Every structure is written in C-alpha cells, then in structure tokens.
Amino acid sequence: MQYDFDKVIDRRGTYSTQWDYIQDRFGRSDILPFSISDTDFPVPVGVQQALEKRIKHPIYGYTRWNHEAYKNSIVNWFKAQNQAPINPDWIVYSPSVVFSIATFIRMKSAVGEGVAVFTPMYDAFYHVIEDNQRVLIPIRLGSAQQDYQIDWDTLETVLKQATTRILLLTNPHNPTGKVFSAQELKRISTLCRQNNVFIISDDIHKDIVYKGSTYTPITMYTTTDVVLCCSATKTFNTPGLIGSYLFEPDISLKTRFLSELKQKNALSSASIFGIESQIAAYNTGSDYLEQLVAYLQSNFDYLSSFLQEHLPEIQFKQPEATYLAWMDVSQLGLTAEALQDKLVNTGRVGIMSGSTYGDSQYLRMNVACPISKLQEGLKRMEYAIRS
C-alpha cells in the first residue's frame, strides 16, 4: 500500500496536546507547532481496520495482555526489523515507558542514590529521577561535530561511585538522534556489570533509524541487571491509545514489576485499543514504516538545504534516528529566552528550546509532518530570526 504523508489532516478539535493546547507550552494559541513528539500522520491502514473492527463489538471490558497474540507480535517485529531474538517470557505490558522507568528506578535504587544519564536528554527524565528523590548524575555527550561521542573517562568515574545505582540510557537518543553502536553498547554493558550498576534502556524511537545506522537492543549484549522499555506508539502515532512493553530477563525482577503493576497500582488491565493497535501495527506495519522513514529522510534533507541557504548560522547535522531535529543556534547571538520570544511572538512558530533538554544553545524541532507544514514553519523561523 502506498501512503500519502503529504496529506494535511486538521488535528484541531481532537483534544490534541500539540495543537489544541499549544498555549500551555508557548503562551499563545495562534502559532504553528513543532513541539510534542507525536506525528501529524494517520496510523497504518492495518491499525485503523483493527480498531474499526474492535469498536463494532459494543463491549469494552477489562482486557488481558498476557497472551500469544500480543507477545508474538513483539517477538516477530524485533526478528523482522532488527534480527534480534527476544524471549517471549521476558515481555511485560506497561501503560507507558516512563511508568516503567520510574518503577524500575524505585525498585533498583534507594532515595538519595544516583541515576546516571547522557545529556542533553528527554525532559521527562529530569522529573522522573528528581521527583523520585534520586540524584541525577549527568554525563555530557560530545557535540554533533564530534558525533555525540561518549566521554568514557567520565562515564567510568561516575559508574565507580558507590552511590550510582542506575544508568538510564535512551537508544536511539532523544534529543540528539544518536544510535548507540554495538561497540558502545558492549562497553557500556561491561562497565555497568563491573560496577553493579543496573541499566534501564528506553528504546521507544528504535524503528525510526536512517541508512548507515543500525539499532541493536542492549539485551543482545547483556541479560543481567537490565530492562529494556519500548512501545509502538512513536512509530505508528498511537500514544493516545495507551500502552508499552518491557523486556525483563530476570524472573524475580519481572515478578516484582508485575506486583507493582497489579497489586500496588491496579494497572494490569490494558487498554483494549492499545493492545489491538500494538498487535496490528507490528503484524501489518512494515510497509508503513519503510515509507515513513523515507519520507522523514526527505524532510530532513529539505531542512538541511533550507538552513544552509537561508540560516547558515544554524548548525545542523542530520540525526541517525528519530524525527527530531537538534539544531545548534549558538551562533545567532541570542539568549534562549530572546530566541523563543522571536519565534513565538514574531514568527508565530512553536519550536522547543534546547534548555528544556539541558542545553540552551539548541532548538528541538519535530519534523514528522507533511512537507508543506515544515516549509511554512521554516519560513516563519527565518522571518522571526531576521526581524
């Protein structure tokens, strides 16, 4: 099937966080948003058909996730997309990736102990660490020009500290779009094992990977002291249907997580539509993914050309993965606050300040949208900066 990602679909009036509640984030509602990391694309036909079929059944009762249809869709997807064998016994449902991360942080560390992270990083991680009363330990990645290299000396020093209990990894990385290589994952796994540090790997962007890069789940290199958290929601634009999953090879930890899920939080009954969409996406969505990645690559190519021609002060290196552009605006000579004022109040365009993710010298722009929207957004950005 051929998908038309050029088609503009009006999302206003759907309670969309990105479109209907843009004022919450930027202070006004009359702007073009490139903020929240969902896409402006419709779901795959197979997902829509599965949901339409299920909605015709007029009873939406409590729903189980622990069955072969759900788990096999995940196993087969990883095998087909990544040539990665996954044991179905590792798989556990979770309502969201961040819920899984927060739960494992509490399970594998104590109040006051440290969680190491590569920065800049996804903004929700700041809260999930600090609001659980753990100490955030940042490890700065190199610049885009340095291919976001890991500072191995700092990483090793941090992991050797007695109070460092967890390394929170994002692979592919948000917001830089870095895909951690096999060599990097092996070395990270070895260092964590040597220092008794538990690895939490957030792999929610795993499917959006561009030519020349290869995603590999960290469970290929270690199955001890690790949990991998993932979801189909980013790839297939279904976050509003609720649902994620995790791989936990350790039976005792898996049992503890299930207790947190069911006994402590009463969350073991899954969203009917989350389960249906997950199964359908992974069983029927390979052609959609192939076309989506090609379209996003074209958007990034357009973005690169536009910046080189119209805003050469903005340094941009295309990411290895994700649909997030991480743009270096340090040469504009503007503070993050002044730049946001220009973008929002002059250009009427909503692009996230890098300060949200830990670096005020960058902007993060979501390019998962029809090309016409991206073109208009970039025109507005140029107008705002040049005014």
Secondary structure, 3 states (H helix, E strand, C coil): CCCCCCCCCCCCCCCCCCCCCHHHHHCCCCCEEECCCCCCCCCCHHHHHHHHHHHCCCCCCCCCCCCHHHHHHHHHHHHHHHCCCCCHHHEEEECCHHHHHHHHHHHHCCCCCEEEEEECCCHHHHHHHHCCCCEEEEEECCCHHHCCCCCHHHHHHHHHCCCEEEEEEECCCCCCCCCCCHHHHHHHHHHHHHCCCEEEEECCCCCCECCCCCCCCHHHCCCCCEEEEECCHHHHCCHHHCCEEEECCCHHHHHHHHHHHHHHCCCCCCCHHHHHHHHHHHHHCHHHHHHHHHHHHHHHHHHHHHHHHHCCCCEECCCCECCEEEEECHHHCCCHHHHHHHHHHHCCEEEEEHHHHCCCCEEEEECCCCHHHHHHHHHHHHHHHHC
